[in-house]
């Protein structure tokens, strides 16, 4: 609508300028032929402007208008100065040619600029994709090397750790132990269990199992996850709310791995809300995919840390391993999906899991 208004204003300006020049022709005495020659050449200014701003049709229309509006002056001069009047009439085709040529060149220039802008935009997108792919490749190489190292260390540590835990268990069965000895053995046993859980996390990150895809009822999976989260420490101060799109389509996914991802996101949200608040878990179909979001009202994540939260061993918690979000990110990528984190406008974070409704498989002939 605004573009049409601009064209209308420009057309009115061109017509007004041509009519003004024609009026000058009429009010100027014929004895001032040099002024009439100046006025005649002034027609080219609005005609060229019309061609540049309105296209070749606008330039042609301006040329025709210049010839028609100058007819009264030509009629007055035809009997007095016939040669001069004929010259002015012969200028009309030149007016039209100038308007059409200017319009054609202007439109060609605009088309070339538009093609150049499209090409530039496409090259920018390709460059951005190349940069993203390059970063993804570097991250994949780091993760692969780190995964191999983690797997090796986990296996090397697990056997002596099991021996320590077993020895502590044998000693704990001795009824003649003193109070201090029993407390020390309890600490050893508890720390062995904690280290064993950490080793399991290393192995899950280093060698994740292949997903076993099946069509799942996402609402039932979310109900199961929320039931597990309702028994988490600190949940008493937090309200868990579920928002589901009506009649959710089935999703082809590994239900256990998906539960692991969603439970990890909800537990992180709970831990980020020491003062309580609300956690909203939502699901809706979007563009042939399923979008699952976990929105909290927690302390949030610093902007400088958001690009690193999915890196292994990066954590902002005092007692975190830094593998939970990394494993979740890995599982979502195995499903052909995306896991992203965005800051809420007011408070907290929203973690989004976007999954394809169907998993792409290679069918053998």
C-alpha positions as CSV (number, residue, x, y, z in Angstrom):
1,X,0.0,0.0,0.0
2,X,2.8,2.4,0.8
3,X,4.6,1.6,-2.5
4,X,1.5,2.5,-4.4
5,X,1.2,5.8,-2.6
6,X,4.8,6.6,-3.5
7,X,4.2,5.8,-7.2
8,X,1.0,8.0,-7.1
9,X,2.9,10.9,-5.6
10,X,5.7,10.6,-8.1
11,X,3.2,10.5,-11.0
12,X,1.4,13.6,-9.7
13,X,4.7,15.4,-9.4
14,X,5.7,14.5,-13.0
15,X,2.3,15.6,-14.4
16,X,2.4,18.8,-12.4
17,X,5.9,19.7,-13.7
18,X,4.9,19.0,-17.3
19,X,1.7,21.1,-17.0
20,X,3.8,23.9,-15.4
21,X,6.2,23.9,-18.4
22,X,3.3,24.0,-20.8
23,X,1.8,26.9,-18.9
24,X,5.1,28.8,-19.2
25,X,4.9,28.3,-22.9
26,X,1.4,29.9,-23.0
27,X,2.2,32.9,-20.8
28,X,5.5,33.7,-22.5
29,X,5.3,36.0,-25.6
30,X,6.4,34.4,-28.9
31,X,9.0,37.1,-29.3
32,X,11.1,35.3,-26.5
33,X,11.9,32.3,-28.6
34,X,15.1,31.6,-26.7
35,X,12.9,31.1,-23.5
36,X,10.5,28.8,-25.5
37,X,13.5,26.7,-26.5
38,X,14.6,26.5,-22.8
39,X,11.0,25.4,-21.8
40,X,10.9,22.8,-24.6
41,X,14.1,21.2,-23.3
42,X,12.9,21.4,-19.7
43,X,10.3,18.7,-20.6
44,X,13.1,16.1,-20.6
45,X,13.6,16.5,-16.8
46,X,10.2,15.2,-15.7
47,X,10.2,12.7,-18.6
48,X,13.5,11.2,-17.5
49,X,12.5,11.2,-13.9
50,X,9.3,9.4,-14.8
51,X,11.3,6.8,-16.7
52,X,13.7,6.3,-13.8
53,X,11.1,6.1,-11.0
54,X,8.0,4.7,-12.9
55,X,9.5,2.5,-15.6
56,X,9.2,2.7,-19.3
57,X,5.4,3.0,-19.2
58,X,5.8,6.0,-16.9
59,X,8.4,7.5,-19.2
60,X,6.1,6.9,-22.3
61,X,3.1,8.4,-20.5
62,X,5.1,11.5,-19.5
63,X,6.3,12.0,-23.1
64,X,2.7,11.7,-24.4
65,X,1.5,14.1,-21.7
66,X,4.2,16.6,-22.7
67,X,3.1,16.5,-26.4
68,X,-0.7,16.8,-25.5
69,X,-0.2,19.6,-23.0
70,X,1.8,21.6,-25.4
71,X,-0.9,21.4,-28.2
72,X,-2.5,24.8,-27.2
73,X,0.9,26.6,-27.6
74,X,1.5,24.8,-30.9
75,X,-1.9,25.9,-32.3
76,X,-1.1,29.5,-31.4
77,X,2.3,29.4,-33.1
78,X,1.3,27.4,-36.1
79,X,0.1,30.4,-38.2
80,X,2.8,32.8,-36.9
81,X,5.8,30.6,-36.8
82,X,4.9,27.4,-38.7
83,X,8.5,26.0,-38.8
84,X,8.9,26.5,-35.1
85,X,5.6,24.8,-34.4
86,X,6.5,21.8,-36.6
87,X,9.9,21.5,-34.8
88,X,8.0,21.4,-31.5
89,X,5.7,18.7,-32.8
90,X,8.7,16.6,-33.9
91,X,10.0,16.8,-30.4
92,X,7.1,14.7,-29.1
93,X,8.5,11.3,-30.5
94,X,11.9,12.2,-29.0
95,X,10.2,12.8,-25.6
96,X,8.5,9.4,-25.8
97,X,11.8,7.7,-26.9
98,X,13.7,9.3,-24.1
99,X,11.1,8.2,-21.5
100,X,11.0,4.6,-22.8
101,X,14.8,4.3,-23.1
102,X,15.3,5.7,-19.6
103,X,12.7,3.4,-18.2
104,X,14.1,0.3,-19.9
105,X,17.6,1.0,-18.6
106,X,16.3,1.8,-15.1
107,X,14.3,-1.4,-14.9
108,X,17.3,-3.4,-16.1
109,X,19.4,-1.8,-13.5
110,X,16.9,-2.5,-10.8
111,X,16.7,-6.2,-11.9
112,X,20.4,-6.5,-11.8
113,X,20.5,-5.0,-8.3
114,X,17.8,-7.4,-7.2
115,X,19.7,-10.4,-8.7
116,X,22.9,-9.2,-7.0
117,X,21.1,-8.8,-3.6
118,X,19.6,-12.3,-3.9
119,X,23.0,-13.8,-4.9
120,X,24.6,-12.0,-2.0
121,X,22.0,-13.2,0.4
122,X,22.4,-16.8,-0.8
123,X,26.1,-16.6,-0.6
124,X,25.8,-15.3,3.0
125,X,23.5,-18.2,3.9
126,X,25.9,-20.7,2.2
127,X,28.8,-19.2,4.1
128,X,26.9,-19.4,7.4
129,X,26.0,-23.1,6.7
130,X,29.7,-23.8,5.9
131,X,30.7,-22.1,9.2
132,X,28.1,-24.1,11.1
133,X,29.2,-27.4,9.4
134,X,32.8,-26.6,10.1
135,X,32.1,-25.9,13.8
136,X,30.0,-29.1,14.0
137,X,32.9,-31.1,12.4
138,X,35.4,-29.7,14.9
139,X,33.0,-30.4,17.8
140,X,32.4,-33.9,16.5
141,X,36.1,-34.6,16.4
142,X,36.6,-33.3,19.9
143,X,33.7,-35.4,21.2
144,X,35.0,-38.5,19.5
145,X,38.4,-38.1,21.0
146,X,37.0,-37.3,24.3
147,X,34.6,-40.2,24.2
148,X,37.4,-42.6,23.5
149,X,39.4,-41.2,26.4
150,X,36.4,-41.4,28.7
151,X,35.6,-45.0,27.8
152,X,39.2,-46.0,28.4
153,X,39.5,-44.2,31.7
154,X,36.1,-45.5,32.9
155,X,37.1,-49.1,32.2
156,X,40.5,-48.7,33.8
157,X,38.9,-47.1,37.0
158,X,35.9,-49.3,37.3
159,X,37.7,-52.5,38.2
160,X,39.8,-51.1,41.1
161,X,36.8,-49.1,42.2
162,X,34.7,-52.3,42.4
163,X,37.5,-53.8,44.5
164,X,37.5,-50.9,46.9
165,X,33.7,-51.0,47.3
166,X,33.8,-54.8,47.8
167,X,36.5,-54.5,50.5
168,X,34.6,-51.8,52.2
169,X,31.5,-53.9,52.2
170,X,33.4,-56.8,53.8
171,X,34.8,-54.6,56.5
172,X,31.3,-53.1,57.2
173,X,30.0,-56.6,58.1
174,X,32.5,-56.8,61.0
175,X,30.4,-56.2,64.1
176,X,33.4,-55.3,66.2
177,X,34.1,-52.0,64.3
178,X,34.3,-48.8,66.3
179,X,32.1,-45.8,65.5
180,X,34.9,-43.9,63.7
181,X,35.8,-46.9,61.6
182,X,32.2,-47.5,60.6
183,X,31.8,-43.8,59.6
184,X,34.9,-44.0,57.5
185,X,33.7,-47.2,55.7
186,X,30.3,-45.5,55.1
187,X,32.1,-42.6,53.5
188,X,34.1,-44.9,51.3
189,X,31.0,-46.9,50.3
190,X,29.0,-43.8,49.5
191,X,31.8,-42.2,47.5
192,X,32.4,-45.4,45.6
193,X,28.7,-45.4,44.6
194,X,29.0,-41.7,43.5
195,X,32.1,-42.5,41.4
196,X,30.4,-45.5,39.9
197,X,27.4,-43.3,38.8
198,X,29.9,-40.8,37.3
199,X,31.6,-43.6,35.4
200,X,28.3,-44.8,34.1
201,X,27.7,-41.2,32.8
202,X,31.1,-41.3,31.1
203,X,30.2,-44.6,29.3
204,X,26.8,-43.3,28.3
205,X,28.5,-40.3,26.7
206,X,31.3,-42.2,25.1
207,X,29.3,-45.2,23.8
208,X,25.6,-44.3,23.7
209,X,23.4,-47.2,22.7
210,X,21.6,-47.1,19.4
211,X,18.0,-46.0,19.7
212,X,15.2,-48.6,19.3
213,X,12.6,-46.7,17.4
214,X,8.9,-47.3,17.8
215,X,5.7,-45.3,17.5
216,X,5.1,-43.8,21.0
217,X,2.3,-41.9,22.7
218,X,4.1,-38.7,23.6
219,X,1.4,-37.8,26.2
220,X,2.0,-41.0,28.1
221,X,5.8,-40.5,28.0
222,X,5.4,-37.0,29.4
223,X,3.1,-38.3,32.2
224,X,5.7,-40.9,33.1
225,X,8.5,-38.3,33.2
226,X,6.4,-35.9,35.3
227,X,5.6,-38.7,37.7
228,X,9.3,-39.4,38.2
229,X,10.1,-35.7,38.6
230,X,7.4,-35.3,41.2
231,X,9.5,-37.2,43.7
232,X,12.7,-35.2,43.1
233,X,14.3,-33.3,46.0
234,X,13.1,-29.7,46.2
235,X,9.9,-30.3,44.2
236,X,7.7,-29.2,47.1
237,X,8.3,-25.5,46.2
238,X,7.7,-26.1,42.5
239,X,4.6,-26.5,40.4
240,X,4.8,-28.8,37.4
241,X,2.4,-27.9,34.7
242,X,1.7,-29.7,31.4
243,X,0.4,-28.0,28.2
244,X,-0.3,-30.4,25.4
245,X,-1.6,-29.8,21.9
246,X,-4.9,-31.7,21.5
247,X,-4.7,-35.0,19.6
248,X,-0.9,-35.2,19.4
249,X,0.3,-37.4,16.5
250,X,2.4,-40.4,17.4
251,X,6.2,-39.9,17.3
252,X,8.7,-42.5,16.2
253,X,11.3,-42.5,18.9
254,X,13.1,-44.5,21.6
255,X,10.8,-44.0,24.6
256,X,13.5,-44.7,27.3
257,X,16.1,-42.4,25.7
258,X,13.4,-39.7,25.3
259,X,12.5,-40.1,29.0
260,X,16.1,-39.7,29.9
261,X,16.4,-36.4,27.9
262,X,13.2,-34.9,29.3
263,X,13.9,-36.0,32.9
264,X,17.3,-34.4,32.6
265,X,15.9,-31.1,31.4
266,X,13.2,-31.1,34.1
267,X,15.7,-32.0,36.9
268,X,18.0,-29.2,35.7
269,X,15.0,-26.8,35.8
270,X,14.2,-27.9,39.4
271,X,17.8,-27.3,40.5
272,X,17.8,-23.9,38.9
273,X,14.8,-22.8,41.0
274,X,15.9,-22.9,44.6
275,X,13.2,-20.4,45.5
276,X,10.4,-22.3,43.8
277,X,8.2,-21.3,40.9
278,X,6.6,-23.0,37.9
279,X,7.9,-25.4,35.3
280,X,5.8,-25.8,32.1
281,X,6.3,-28.8,29.9
282,X,4.6,-28.4,26.5
283,X,4.3,-30.3,23.3
284,X,2.9,-29.4,19.9
285,X,3.4,-30.4,16.3
286,X,5.2,-27.9,14.1
287,X,6.2,-28.2,10.5
288,X,6.1,-32.0,10.3
289,X,8.1,-32.2,13.6
290,X,7.3,-32.4,17.3
291,X,8.3,-29.5,19.5
292,X,8.7,-30.3,23.2
293,X,9.7,-27.5,25.5
294,X,10.6,-27.2,29.2
295,X,10.2,-23.7,30.5
296,X,11.4,-22.7,34.0
297,X,11.5,-19.6,36.1
298,X,15.0,-20.2,37.4
299,X,18.2,-18.3,37.7
300,X,19.0,-18.7,33.9
301,X,22.3,-19.1,32.2
302,X,24.8,-16.3,31.5
303,X,24.9,-15.3,27.8
304,X,28.6,-16.1,27.6
305,X,27.9,-19.7,28.8
306,X,25.0,-20.6,26.5
307,X,27.2,-21.7,23.6
308,X,29.0,-24.1,26.0
309,X,26.2,-25.7,28.0
310,X,26.1,-28.8,25.6
311,X,29.9,-29.3,25.7
312,X,31.0,-32.3,27.9
313,X,32.2,-31.6,31.4
314,X,31.0,-27.9,31.3
315,X,28.8,-27.2,34.2
316,X,27.8,-24.2,36.3
317,X,26.9,-26.4,39.3
318,X,29.2,-27.0,42.2
319,X,28.6,-30.8,42.2
320,X,27.7,-31.4,38.6
321,X,29.6,-33.7,36.2
322,X,28.9,-31.6,33.1
323,X,27.6,-34.6,31.1
324,X,23.9,-34.5,31.6
325,X,23.1,-31.9,28.9
326,X,25.8,-33.3,26.6
327,X,24.3,-36.8,26.7
328,X,20.8,-35.3,26.2
329,X,22.1,-33.3,23.2
330,X,23.7,-36.5,21.8
331,X,20.5,-38.5,22.2
332,X,18.5,-35.8,20.4
333,X,21.0,-35.7,17.5
334,X,20.7,-39.5,17.2
335,X,17.0,-39.0,16.7
336,X,17.6,-36.5,13.9
337,X,16.4,-33.7,16.1
338,X,17.7,-30.5,17.7
339,X,18.1,-29.4,21.3
340,X,18.4,-25.6,21.9
341,X,18.3,-23.3,24.9
342,X,16.9,-19.8,24.9
343,X,16.5,-17.2,27.7
344,X,12.9,-16.3,28.6
345,X,11.9,-12.6,28.2
346,X,11.4,-12.2,31.9
347,X,13.1,-15.0,33.9
348,X,14.5,-18.4,33.4
349,X,15.2,-20.6,30.4
350,X,13.3,-22.6,27.8
351,X,14.9,-25.8,26.5
352,X,13.4,-26.9,23.2
353,X,13.5,-30.4,21.7
354,X,12.5,-30.6,18.1
355,X,12.1,-34.2,16.8
356,X,11.0,-35.5,13.4
357,X,7.6,-37.4,13.6
358,X,9.1,-40.2,11.6
359,X,12.7,-41.5,11.7
360,X,14.4,-41.7,8.3
361,X,15.6,-45.2,7.5
362,X,17.6,-46.7,4.7
363,X,15.6,-49.5,3.2
364,X,17.5,-52.3,1.6
365,X,16.4,-53.5,-1.8
